[in-house]
Amino acid sequence: MALARTSFLKAWRPVLAVSQVRWGGEYGSGAGSGGGTGGSIRDAGGAFGKMEAAHEEQYFRRLQAEQLKALKKHHNEEIEAHEREIRRHEESIERLKKRKDEIDSDSD
């Protein structure tokens, strides 16, 4: 379980890199605006640069939504595993209490 958790966390490191900060201007409005260059189309600015920036934003929003969905699924699986473990422990406690009661009744 620990190995699976470790590899899962390693897979989530890029999530932090996904978040973007806008420093000024609009994405796609030309070189130096909106955080720097993004390629020749975005360097030129104009409608194509803005469209490319919009596609990039959409890609990262979609990627983040997929990652959040996977994280929620992972959390639900962890919760279910812990609940199963709790039930197993409760059953063990009841079994031991019964044994103790049997021993107490035998010794009387």
Phi and psi restraints in degrees (range 20) as a CNS / XPLOR table:
assign (resid 1 and name C) (resid 2 and name N)
       (resid 2 and name CA) (resid 2 and name C) 1.0 -64.8 20.0 2
assign (resid 2 and name N) (resid 2 and name CA)
       (resid 2 and name C) (resid 3 and name N) 1.0 -38.3 20.0 2
assign (resid 2 and name C) (resid 3 and name N)
       (resid 3 and name CA) (resid 3 and name C) 1.0 -64.3 20.0 2
assign (resid 3 and name N) (resid 3 and name CA)
       (resid 3 and name C) (resid 4 and name N) 1.0 -42.8 20.0 2
assign (resid 3 and name C) (resid 4 and name N)
       (resid 4 and name CA) (resid 4 and name C) 1.0 -63.6 20.0 2
assign (resid 4 and name N) (resid 4 and name CA)
       (resid 4 and name C) (resid 5 and name N) 1.0 -40.4 20.0 2
assign (resid 4 and name C) (resid 5 and name N)
       (resid 5 and name CA) (resid 5 and name C) 1.0 -66.0 20.0 2
assign (resid 5 and name N) (resid 5 and name CA)
       (resid 5 and name C) (resid 6 and name N) 1.0 -40.8 20.0 2
assign (resid 5 and name C) (resid 6 and name N)
       (resid 6 and name CA) (resid 6 and name C) 1.0 -63.8 20.0 2
assign (resid 6 and name N) (resid 6 and name CA)
       (resid 6 and name C) (resid 7 and name N) 1.0 -46.7 20.0 2
assign (resid 6 and name C) (resid 7 and name N)
       (resid 7 and name CA) (resid 7 and name C) 1.0 -67.5 20.0 2
assign (resid 7 and name N) (resid 7 and name CA)
       (resid 7 and name C) (resid 8 and name N) 1.0 -32.1 20.0 2
assign (resid 7 and name C) (resid 8 and name N)
       (resid 8 and name CA) (resid 8 and name C) 1.0 -66.4 20.0 2
assign (resid 8 and name N) (resid 8 and name CA)
       (resid 8 and name C) (resid 9 and name N) 1.0 -42.5 20.0 2
assign (resid 8 and name C) (resid 9 and name N)
       (resid 9 and name CA) (resid 9 and name C) 1.0 -65.9 20.0 2
assign (resid 9 and name N) (resid 9 and name CA)
       (resid 9 and name C) (resid 10 and name N) 1.0 -36.5 20.0 2
assign (resid 9 and name C) (resid 10 and name N)
       (resid 10 and name CA) (resid 10 and name C) 1.0 -62.0 20.0 2
assign (resid 10 and name N) (resid 10 and name CA)
       (resid 10 and name C) (resid 11 and name N) 1.0 -34.8 20.0 2
assign (resid 10 and name C) (resid 11 and name N)
       (resid 11 and name CA) (resid 11 and name C) 1.0 -68.9 20.0 2
assign (resid 11 and name N) (resid 11 and name CA)
       (resid 11 and name C) (resid 12 and name N) 1.0 -21.0 20.0 2
assign (resid 11 and name C) (resid 12 and name N)
       (resid 12 and name CA) (resid 12 and name C) 1.0 -92.6 20.0 2
assign (resid 12 and name N) (resid 12 and name CA)
       (resid 12 and name C) (resid 13 and name N) 1.0 -3.3 20.0 2
assign (resid 12 and name C) (resid 13 and name N)
       (resid 13 and name CA) (resid 13 and name C) 1.0 -57.5 20.0 2
assign (resid 13 and name N) (resid 13 and name CA)
       (resid 13 and name C) (resid 14 and name N) 1.0 -38.9 20.0 2
assign (resid 13 and name C) (resid 14 and name N)
       (resid 14 and name CA) (resid 14 and name C) 1.0 -66.5 20.0 2
assign (resid 14 and name N) (resid 14 and name CA)
       (resid 14 and name C) (resid 15 and name N) 1.0 -14.0 20.0 2
assign (resid 14 and name C) (resid 15 and name N)
       (resid 15 and name CA) (resid 15 and name C) 1.0 -58.6 20.0 2
assign (resid 15 and name N) (resid 15 and name CA)
       (resid 15 and name C) (resid 16 and name N) 1.0 -39.7 20.0 2
assign (resid 15 and name C) (resid 16 and name N)
       (resid 16 and name CA) (resid 16 and name C) 1.0 -65.4 20.0 2
assign (resid 16 and name N) (resid 16 and name CA)
       (resid 16 and name C) (resid 17 and name N) 1.0 -31.5 20.0 2
assign (resid 16 and name C) (resid 17 and name N)
       (resid 17 and name CA) (resid 17 and name C) 1.0 -75.2 20.0 2
assign (resid 17 and name N) (resid 17 and name CA)
       (resid 17 and name C) (resid 18 and name N) 1.0 -17.1 20.0 2
assign (resid 17 and name C) (resid 18 and name N)
       (resid 18 and name CA) (resid 18 and name C) 1.0 -72.3 20.0 2
assign (resid 18 and name N) (resid 18 and name CA)
       (resid 18 and name C) (resid 19 and name N) 1.0 -35.8 20.0 2
assign (resid 18 and name C) (resid 19 and name N)
       (resid 19 and name CA) (resid 19 and name C) 1.0 -63.6 20.0 2
assign (resid 19 and name N) (resid 19 and name CA)
       (resid 19 and name C) (resid 20 and name N) 1.0 139.7 20.0 2
assign (resid 19 and name C) (resid 20 and name N)
       (resid 20 and name CA) (resid 20 and name C) 1.0 -121.6 20.0 2
assign (resid 20 and name N) (resid 20 and name CA)
       (resid 20 and name C) (resid 21 and name N) 1.0 147.6 20.0 2
assign (resid 20 and name C) (resid 21 and name N)
       (resid 21 and name CA) (resid 21 and name C) 1.0 -117.8 20.0 2
assign (resid 21 and name N) (resid 21 and name CA)
       (resid 21 and name C) (resid 22 and name N) 1.0 131.8 20.0 2
assign (resid 21 and name C) (resid 22 and name N)
       (resid 22 and name CA) (resid 22 and name C) 1.0 -95.1 20.0 2
assign (resid 22 and name N) (resid 22 and name CA)
       (resid 22 and name C) (resid 23 and name N) 1.0 126.8 20.0 2
assign (resid 22 and name C) (resid 23 and name N)
       (resid 23 and name CA) (resid 23 and name C) 1.0 -97.4 20.0 2
assign (resid 23 and name N) (resid 23 and name CA)
       (resid 23 and name C) (resid 24 and name N) 1.0 -7.0 20.0 2
assign (resid 23 and name C) (resid 24 and name N)
       (resid 24 and name CA) (resid 24 and name C) 1.0 147.1 20.0 2
assign (resid 24 and name N) (resid 24 and name CA)
       (resid 24 and name C) (resid 25 and name N) 1.0 151.1 20.0 2
assign (resid 24 and name C) (resid 25 and name N)
       (resid 25 and name CA) (resid 25 and name C) 1.0 71.1 20.0 2
assign (resid 25 and name N) (resid 25 and name CA)
       (resid 25 and name C) (resid 26 and name N) 1.0 -178.4 20.0 2
assign (resid 25 and name C) (resid 26 and name N)
       (resid 26 and name CA) (resid 26 and name C) 1.0 -103.5 20.0 2
assign (resid 26 and name N) (resid 26 and name CA)
       (resid 26 and name C) (resid 27 and name N) 1.0 150.0 20.0 2
assign (resid 26 and name C) (resid 27 and name N)
       (resid 27 and name CA) (resid 27 and name C) 1.0 -62.4 20.0 2
assign (resid 27 and name N) (resid 27 and name CA)
       (resid 27 and name C) (resid 28 and name N) 1.0 138.8 20.0 2
assign (resid 27 and name C) (resid 28 and name N)
       (resid 28 and name CA) (resid 28 and name C) 1.0 85.0 20.0 2
assign (resid 28 and name N) (resid 28 and name CA)
       (resid 28 and name C) (resid 29 and name N) 1.0 5.7 20.0 2
assign (resid 28 and name C) (resid 29 and name N)
       (resid 29 and name CA) (resid 29 and name C) 1.0 -91.6 20.0 2
assign (resid 29 and name N) (resid 29 and name CA)
       (resid 29 and name C) (resid 30 and name N) 1.0 10.8 20.0 2
assign (resid 29 and name C) (resid 30 and name N)
       (resid 30 and name CA) (resid 30 and name C) 1.0 124.5 20.0 2
assign (resid 30 and name N) (resid 30 and name CA)
       (resid 30 and name C) (resid 31 and name N) 1.0 170.3 20.0 2
assign (resid 30 and name C) (resid 31 and name N)
       (resid 31 and name CA) (resid 31 and name C) 1.0 -63.9 20.0 2
assign (resid 31 and name N) (resid 31 and name CA)
       (resid 31 and name C) (resid 32 and name N) 1.0 139.2 20.0 2
assign (resid 31 and name C) (resid 32 and name N)
       (resid 32 and name CA) (resid 32 and name C) 1.0 85.9 20.0 2
assign (resid 32 and name N) (resid 32 and name CA)
       (resid 32 and name C) (resid 33 and name N) 1.0 -15.3 20.0 2
assign (resid 32 and name C) (resid 33 and name N)
       (resid 33 and name CA) (resid 33 and name C) 1.0 -99.7 20.0 2
assign (resid 33 and name N) (resid 33 and name CA)
       (resid 33 and name C) (resid 34 and name N) 1.0 144.0 20.0 2
assign (resid 33 and name C) (resid 34 and name N)
       (resid 34 and name CA) (resid 34 and name C) 1.0 68.1 20.0 2
assign (resid 34 and name N) (resid 34 and name CA)
       (resid 34 and name C) (resid 35 and name N) 1.0 29.1 20.0 2
assign (resid 34 and name C) (resid 35 and name N)
       (resid 35 and name CA) (resid 35 and name C) 1.0 102.0 20.0 2
assign (resid 35 and name N) (resid 35 and name CA)
       (resid 35 and name C) (resid 36 and name N) 1.0 8.3 20.0 2
assign (resid 35 and name C) (resid 36 and name N)
       (resid 36 and name CA) (resid 36 and name C) 1.0 110.7 20.0 2
assign (resid 36 and name N) (resid 36 and name CA)
       (resid 36 and name C) (resid 37 and name N) 1.0 -169.5 20.0 2
assign (resid 36 and name C) (resid 37 and name N)
       (resid 37 and name CA) (resid 37 and name C) 1.0 -77.4 20.0 2
assign (resid 37 and name N) (resid 37 and name CA)
       (resid 37 and name C) (resid 38 and name N) 1.0 148.7 20.0 2
assign (resid 37 and name C) (resid 38 and name N)
       (resid 38 and name CA) (resid 38 and name C) 1.0 -133.7 20.0 2
assign (resid 38 and name N) (resid 38 and name CA)
       (resid 38 and name C) (resid 39 and name N) 1.0 15.0 20.0 2
assign (resid 38 and name C) (resid 39 and name N)
       (resid 39 and name CA) (resid 39 and name C) 1.0 125.2 20.0 2
assign (resid 39 and name N) (resid 39 and name CA)
       (resid 39 and name C) (resid 40 and name N) 1.0 173.0 20.0 2
assign (resid 39 and name C) (resid 40 and name N)
       (resid 40 and name CA) (resid 40 and name C) 1.0 -64.8 20.0 2
assign (resid 40 and name N) (resid 40 and name CA)
       (resid 40 and name C) (resid 41 and name N) 1.0 -37.5 20.0 2
assign (resid 40 and name C) (resid 41 and name N)
       (resid 41 and name CA) (resid 41 and name C) 1.0 -66.8 20.0 2
assign (resid 41 and name N) (resid 41 and name CA)
       (resid 41 and name C) (resid 42 and name N) 1.0 -43.5 20.0 2
assign (resid 41 and name C) (resid 42 and name N)
       (resid 42 and name CA) (resid 42 and name C) 1.0 -72.9 20.0 2
assign (resid 42 and name N) (resid 42 and name CA)
       (resid 42 and name C) (resid 43 and name N) 1.0 -27.8 20.0 2
assign (resid 42 and name C) (resid 43 and name N)
       (resid 43 and name CA) (resid 43 and name C) 1.0 -62.7 20.0 2
assign (resid 43 and name N) (resid 43 and name CA)
       (resid 43 and name C) (resid 44 and name N) 1.0 -38.9 20.0 2
assign (resid 43 and name C) (resid 44 and name N)
       (resid 44 and name CA) (resid 44 and name C) 1.0 -70.4 20.0 2
assign (resid 44 and name N) (resid 44 and name CA)
       (resid 44 and name C) (resid 45 and name N) 1.0 -24.5 20.0 2
assign (resid 44 and name C) (resid 45 and name N)
       (resid 45 and name CA) (resid 45 and name C) 1.0 78.0 20.0 2
assign (resid 45 and name N) (resid 45 and name CA)
       (resid 45 and name C) (resid 46 and name N) 1.0 -162.8 20.0 2
assign (resid 45 and name C) (resid 46 and name N)
       (resid 46 and name CA) (resid 46 and name C) 1.0 79.5 20.0 2
assign (resid 46 and name N) (resid 46 and name CA)
       (resid 46 and name C) (resid 47 and name N) 1.0 -166.2 20.0 2
assign (resid 46 and name C) (resid 47 and name N)
       (resid 47 and name CA) (resid 47 and name C) 1.0 -64.2 20.0 2
assign (resid 47 and name N) (resid 47 and name CA)
       (resid 47 and name C) (resid 48 and name N) 1.0 -40.0 20.0 2
assign (resid 47 and name C) (resid 48 and name N)
       (resid 48 and name CA) (resid 48 and name C) 1.0 -67.2 20.0 2
assign (resid 48 and name N) (resid 48 and name CA)
       (resid 48 and name C) (resid 49 and name N) 1.0 -38.8 20.0 2
assign (resid 48 and name C) (resid 49 and name N)
       (resid 49 and name CA) (resid 49 and name C) 1.0 -64.0 20.0 2
assign (resid 49 and name N) (resid 49 and name CA)
       (resid 49 and name C) (resid 50 and name N) 1.0 -41.6 20.0 2
assign (resid 49 and name C) (resid 50 and name N)
       (resid 50 and name CA) (resid 50 and name C) 1.0 -67.5 20.0 2
assign (resid 50 and name N) (resid 50 and name CA)
       (resid 50 and name C) (resid 51 and name N) 1.0 -38.1 20.0 2
assign (resid 50 and name C) (resid 51 and name N)
       (resid 51 and name CA) (resid 51 and name C) 1.0 -65.7 20.0 2
assign (resid 51 and name N) (resid 51 and name CA)
       (resid 51 and name C) (resid 52 and name N) 1.0 -42.4 20.0 2
assign (resid 51 and name C) (resid 52 and name N)
       (resid 52 and name CA) (resid 52 and name C) 1.0 -62.1 20.0 2
assign (resid 52 and name N) (resid 52 and name CA)
       (resid 52 and name C) (resid 53 and name N) 1.0 -42.3 20.0 2
assign (resid 52 and name C) (resid 53 and name N)
       (resid 53 and name CA) (resid 53 and name C) 1.0 -64.3 20.0 2
assign (resid 53 and name N) (resid 53 and name CA)
       (resid 53 and name C) (resid 54 and name N) 1.0 -39.2 20.0 2
assign (resid 53 and name C) (resid 54 and name N)
       (resid 54 and name CA) (resid 54 and name C) 1.0 -64.9 20.0 2
assign (resid 54 and name N) (resid 54 and name CA)
       (resid 54 and name C) (resid 55 and name N) 1.0 -41.0 20.0 2
assign (resid 54 and name C) (resid 55 and name N)
       (resid 55 and name CA) (resid 55 and name C) 1.0 -63.3 20.0 2
assign (resid 55 and name N) (resid 55 and name CA)
       (resid 55 and name C) (resid 56 and name N) 1.0 -40.2 20.0 2
assign (resid 55 and name C) (resid 56 and name N)
       (resid 56 and name CA) (resid 56 and name C) 1.0 -64.4 20.0 2
assign (resid 56 and name N) (resid 56 and name CA)
       (resid 56 and name C) (resid 57 and name N) 1.0 -44.4 20.0 2
assign (resid 56 and name C) (resid 57 and name N)
       (resid 57 and name CA) (resid 57 and name C) 1.0 -61.0 20.0 2
assign (resid 57 and name N) (resid 57 and name CA)
       (resid 57 and name C) (resid 58 and name N) 1.0 -43.3 20.0 2
assign (resid 57 and name C) (resid 58 and name N)
       (resid 58 and name CA) (resid 58 and name C) 1.0 -62.8 20.0 2
assign (resid 58 and name N) (resid 58 and name CA)
       (resid 58 and name C) (resid 59 and name N) 1.0 -41.1 20.0 2
assign (resid 58 and name C) (resid 59 and name N)
       (resid 59 and name CA) (resid 59 and name C) 1.0 -59.6 20.0 2
assign (resid 59 and name N) (resid 59 and name CA)
       (resid 59 and name C) (resid 60 and name N) 1.0 -47.3 20.0 2
assign (resid 59 and name C) (resid 60 and name N)
       (resid 60 and name CA) (resid 60 and name C) 1.0 -69.0 20.0 2
assign (resid 60 and name N) (resid 60 and name CA)
       (resid 60 and name C) (resid 61 and name N) 1.0 -35.1 20.0 2
assign (resid 60 and name C) (resid 61 and name N)
       (resid 61 and name CA) (resid 61 and name C) 1.0 -63.9 20.0 2
assign (resid 61 and name N) (resid 61 and name CA)
       (resid 61 and name C) (resid 62 and name N) 1.0 -43.5 20.0 2
assign (resid 61 and name C) (resid 62 and name N)
       (resid 62 and name CA) (resid 62 and name C) 1.0 -64.6 20.0 2
assign (resid 62 and name N) (resid 62 and name CA)
       (resid 62 and name C) (resid 63 and name N) 1.0 -43.6 20.0 2
assign (resid 62 and name C) (resid 63 and name N)
       (resid 63 and name CA) (resid 63 and name C) 1.0 -60.7 20.0 2
assign (resid 63 and name N) (resid 63 and name CA)
       (resid 63 and name C) (resid 64 and name N) 1.0 -44.7 20.0 2
assign (resid 63 and name C) (resid 64 and name N)
       (resid 64 and name CA) (resid 64 and name C) 1.0 -64.7 20.0 2
assign (resid 64 and name N) (resid 64 and name CA)
       (resid 64 and name C) (resid 65 and name N) 1.0 -39.3 20.0 2
assign (resid 64 and name C) (resid 65 and name N)
       (resid 65 and name CA) (resid 65 and name C) 1.0 -63.2 20.0 2
assign (resid 65 and name N) (resid 65 and name CA)
       (resid 65 and name C) (resid 66 and name N) 1.0 -41.7 20.0 2
assign (resid 65 and name C) (resid 66 and name N)
       (resid 66 and name CA) (resid 66 and name C) 1.0 -63.7 20.0 2
assign (resid 66 and name N) (resid 66 and name CA)
       (resid 66 and name C) (resid 67 and name N) 1.0 -41.5 20.0 2
assign (resid 66 and name C) (resid 67 and name N)
       (resid 67 and name CA) (resid 67 and name C) 1.0 -66.3 20.0 2
assign (resid 67 and name N) (resid 67 and name CA)
       (resid 67 and name C) (resid 68 and name N) 1.0 -40.1 20.0 2
assign (resid 67 and name C) (resid 68 and name N)
       (resid 68 and name CA) (resid 68 and name C) 1.0 -65.1 20.0 2
assign (resid 68 and name N) (resid 68 and name CA)
       (resid 68 and name C) (resid 69 and name N) 1.0 -39.0 20.0 2
assign (resid 68 and name C) (resid 69 and name N)
       (resid 69 and name CA) (resid 69 and name C) 1.0 -62.2 20.0 2
assign (resid 69 and name N) (resid 69 and name CA)
       (resid 69 and name C) (resid 70 and name N) 1.0 -43.9 20.0 2
assign (resid 69 and name C) (resid 70 and name N)
       (resid 70 and name CA) (resid 70 and name C) 1.0 -65.3 20.0 2
assign (resid 70 and name N) (resid 70 and name CA)
       (resid 70 and name C) (resid 71 and name N) 1.0 -38.3 20.0 2
assign (resid 70 and name C) (resid 71 and name N)
       (resid 71 and name CA) (resid 71 and name C) 1.0 -66.0 20.0 2
assign (resid 71 and name N) (resid 71 and name CA)
       (resid 71 and name C) (resid 72 and name N) 1.0 -42.3 20.0 2
assign (resid 71 and name C) (resid 72 and name N)
       (resid 72 and name CA) (resid 72 and name C) 1.0 -62.3 20.0 2
assign (resid 72 and name N) (resid 72 and name CA)
       (resid 72 and name C) (resid 73 and name N) 1.0 -41.5 20.0 2
assign (resid 72 and name C) (resid 73 and name N)
       (resid 73 and name CA) (resid 73 and name C) 1.0 -62.1 20.0 2
assign (resid 73 and name N) (resid 73 and name CA)
       (resid 73 and name C) (resid 74 and name N) 1.0 -43.8 20.0 2
assign (resid 73 and name C) (resid 74 and name N)
       (resid 74 and name CA) (resid 74 and name C) 1.0 -61.8 20.0 2
assign (resid 74 and name N) (resid 74 and name CA)
       (resid 74 and name C) (resid 75 and name N) 1.0 -43.3 20.0 2
assign (resid 74 and name C) (resid 75 and name N)
       (resid 75 and name CA) (resid 75 and name C) 1.0 -62.7 20.0 2
assign (resid 75 and name N) (resid 75 and name CA)
       (resid 75 and name C) (resid 76 and name N) 1.0 -42.0 20.0 2
assign (resid 75 and name C) (resid 76 and name N)
       (resid 76 and name CA) (resid 76 and name C) 1.0 -62.3 20.0 2
assign (resid 76 and name N) (resid 76 and name CA)
       (resid 76 and name C) (resid 77 and name N) 1.0 -40.6 20.0 2
assign (resid 76 and name C) (resid 77 and name N)
       (resid 77 and name CA) (resid 77 and name C) 1.0 -64.5 20.0 2
assign (resid 77 and name N) (resid 77 and name CA)
       (resid 77 and name C) (resid 78 and name N) 1.0 -39.8 20.0 2
assign (resid 77 and name C) (resid 78 and name N)
       (resid 78 and name CA) (resid 78 and name C) 1.0 -63.8 20.0 2
assign (resid 78 and name N) (resid 78 and name CA)
       (resid 78 and name C) (resid 79 and name N) 1.0 -42.8 20.0 2
assign (resid 78 and name C) (resid 79 and name N)
       (resid 79 and name CA) (resid 79 and name C) 1.0 -61.3 20.0 2
assign (resid 79 and name N) (resid 79 and name CA)
       (resid 79 and name C) (resid 80 and name N) 1.0 -46.2 20.0 2
assign (resid 79 and name C) (resid 80 and name N)
       (resid 80 and name CA) (resid 80 and name C) 1.0 -61.4 20.0 2
assign (resid 80 and name N) (resid 80 and name CA)
       (resid 80 and name C) (resid 81 and name N) 1.0 -40.1 20.0 2
assign (resid 80 and name C) (resid 81 and name N)
       (resid 81 and name CA) (resid 81 and name C) 1.0 -64.2 20.0 2
assign (resid 81 and name N) (resid 81 and name CA)
       (resid 81 and name C) (resid 82 and name N) 1.0 -42.0 20.0 2
assign (resid 81 and name C) (resid 82 and name N)
       (resid 82 and name CA) (resid 82 and name C) 1.0 -67.0 20.0 2
assign (resid 82 and name N) (resid 82 and name CA)
       (resid 82 and name C) (resid 83 and name N) 1.0 -38.4 20.0 2
assign (resid 82 and name C) (resid 83 and name N)
       (resid 83 and name CA) (resid 83 and name C) 1.0 -64.8 20.0 2
assign (resid 83 and name N) (resid 83 and name CA)
       (resid 83 and name C) (resid 84 and name N) 1.0 -39.7 20.0 2
assign (resid 83 and name C) (resid 84 and name N)
       (resid 84 and name CA) (resid 84 and name C) 1.0 -62.3 20.0 2
assign (resid 84 and name N) (resid 84 and name CA)
       (resid 84 and name C) (resid 85 and name N) 1.0 -40.7 20.0 2
assign (resid 84 and name C) (resid 85 and name N)
       (resid 85 and name CA) (resid 85 and name C) 1.0 -64.6 20.0 2
assign (resid 85 and name N) (resid 85 and name CA)
       (resid 85 and name C) (resid 86 and name N) 1.0 -40.3 20.0 2
assign (resid 85 and name C) (resid 86 and name N)
       (resid 86 and name CA) (resid 86 and name C) 1.0 -61.4 20.0 2
assign (resid 86 and name N) (resid 86 and name CA)
       (resid 86 and name C) (resid 87 and name N) 1.0 -46.2 20.0 2
assign (resid 86 and name C) (resid 87 and name N)
       (resid 87 and name CA) (resid 87 and name C) 1.0 -60.8 20.0 2
assign (resid 87 and name N) (resid 87 and name CA)
       (resid 87 and name C) (resid 88 and name N) 1.0 -41.1 20.0 2
assign (resid 87 and name C) (resid 88 and name N)
       (resid 88 and name CA) (resid 88 and name C) 1.0 -62.4 20.0 2
assign (resid 88 and name N) (resid 88 and name CA)
       (resid 88 and name C) (resid 89 and name N) 1.0 -42.4 20.0 2
assign (resid 88 and name C) (resid 89 and name N)
       (resid 89 and name CA) (resid 89 and name C) 1.0 -66.5 20.0 2
assign (resid 89 and name N) (resid 89 and name CA)
       (resid 89 and name C) (resid 90 and name N) 1.0 -40.3 20.0 2
assign (resid 89 and name C) (resid 90 and name N)
       (resid 90 and name CA) (resid 90 and name C) 1.0 -62.9 20.0 2
assign (resid 90 and name N) (resid 90 and name CA)
       (resid 90 and name C) (resid 91 and name N) 1.0 -41.1 20.0 2
assign (resid 90 and name C) (resid 91 and name N)
       (resid 91 and name CA) (resid 91 and name C) 1.0 -63.9 20.0 2
assign (resid 91 and name N) (resid 91 and name CA)
       (resid 91 and name C) (resid 92 and name N) 1.0 -39.8 20.0 2
assign (resid 91 and name C) (resid 92 and name N)
       (resid 92 and name CA) (resid 92 and name C) 1.0 -64.9 20.0 2
assign (resid 92 and name N) (resid 92 and name CA)
       (resid 92 and name C) (resid 93 and name N) 1.0 -41.2 20.0 2
assign (resid 92 and name C) (resid 93 and name N)
       (resid 93 and name CA) (resid 93 and name C) 1.0 -61.3 20.0 2
assign (resid 93 and name N) (resid 93 and name CA)
       (resid 93 and name C) (resid 94 and name N) 1.0 -46.0 20.0 2
assign (resid 93 and name C) (resid 94 and name N)
       (resid 94 and name CA) (resid 94 and name C) 1.0 -62.2 20.0 2
assign (resid 94 and name N) (resid 94 and name CA)
       (resid 94 and name C) (resid 95 and name N) 1.0 -42.1 20.0 2
assign (resid 94 and name C) (resid 95 and name N)
       (resid 95 and name CA) (resid 95 and name C) 1.0 -61.6 20.0 2
assign (resid 95 and name N) (resid 95 and name CA)
       (resid 95 and name C) (resid 96 and name N) 1.0 -42.7 20.0 2
assign (resid 95 and name C) (resid 96 and name N)
       (resid 96 and name CA) (resid 96 and name C) 1.0 -68.7 20.0 2
assign (resid 96 and name N) (resid 96 and name CA)
       (resid 96 and name C) (resid 97 and name N) 1.0 -36.0 20.0 2
assign (resid 96 and name C) (resid 97 and name N)
       (resid 97 and name CA) (resid 97 and name C) 1.0 -64.1 20.0 2
assign (resid 97 and name N) (resid 97 and name CA)
       (resid 97 and name C) (resid 98 and name N) 1.0 -40.9 20.0 2
assign (resid 97 and name C) (resid 98 and name N)
       (resid 98 and name CA) (resid 98 and name C) 1.0 -63.5 20.0 2
assign (resid 98 and name N) (resid 98 and name CA)
       (resid 98 and name C) (resid 99 and name N) 1.0 -43.4 20.0 2
assign (resid 98 and name C) (resid 99 and name N)
       (resid 99 and name CA) (resid 99 and name C) 1.0 -60.4 20.0 2
assign (resid 99 and name N) (resid 99 and name CA)
       (resid 99 and name C) (resid 100 and name N) 1.0 -43.4 20.0 2
assign (resid 99 and name C) (resid 100 and name N)
       (resid 100 and name CA) (resid 100 and name C) 1.0 -62.0 20.0 2
assign (resid 100 and name N) (resid 100 and name CA)
       (resid 100 and name C) (resid 101 and name N) 1.0 -43.7 20.0 2
assign (resid 100 and name C) (resid 101 and name N)
       (resid 101 and name CA) (resid 101 and name C) 1.0 -63.0 20.0 2
assign (resid 101 and name N) (resid 101 and name CA)
       (resid 101 and name C) (resid 102 and name N) 1.0 -39.6 20.0 2
assign (resid 101 and name C) (resid 102 and name N)
       (resid 102 and name CA) (resid 102 and name C) 1.0 -63.3 20.0 2
assign (resid 102 and name N) (resid 102 and name CA)
       (resid 102 and name C) (resid 103 and name N) 1.0 -41.7 20.0 2
assign (resid 102 and name C) (resid 103 and name N)
       (resid 103 and name CA) (resid 103 and name C) 1.0 -65.3 20.0 2
assign (resid 103 and name N) (resid 103 and name CA)
       (resid 103 and name C) (resid 104 and name N) 1.0 -42.6 20.0 2
assign (resid 103 and name C) (resid 104 and name N)
       (resid 104 and name CA) (resid 104 and name C) 1.0 -63.5 20.0 2
assign (resid 104 and name N) (resid 104 and name CA)
       (resid 104 and name C) (resid 105 and name N) 1.0 -41.1 20.0 2
assign (resid 104 and name C) (resid 105 and name N)
       (resid 105 and name CA) (resid 105 and name C) 1.0 -71.8 20.0 2
assign (resid 105 and name N) (resid 105 and name CA)
       (resid 105 and name C) (resid 106 and name N) 1.0 -32.8 20.0 2
assign (resid 105 and name C) (resid 106 and name N)
       (resid 106 and name CA) (resid 106 and name C) 1.0 -69.2 20.0 2
assign (resid 106 and name N) (resid 106 and name CA)
       (resid 106 and name C) (resid 107 and name N) 1.0 -35.4 20.0 2
assign (resid 106 and name C) (resid 107 and name N)
       (resid 107 and name CA) (resid 107 and name C) 1.0 -77.4 20.0 2
assign (resid 107 and name N) (resid 107 and name CA)
       (resid 107 and name C) (resid 108 and name N) 1.0 -13.3 20.0 2
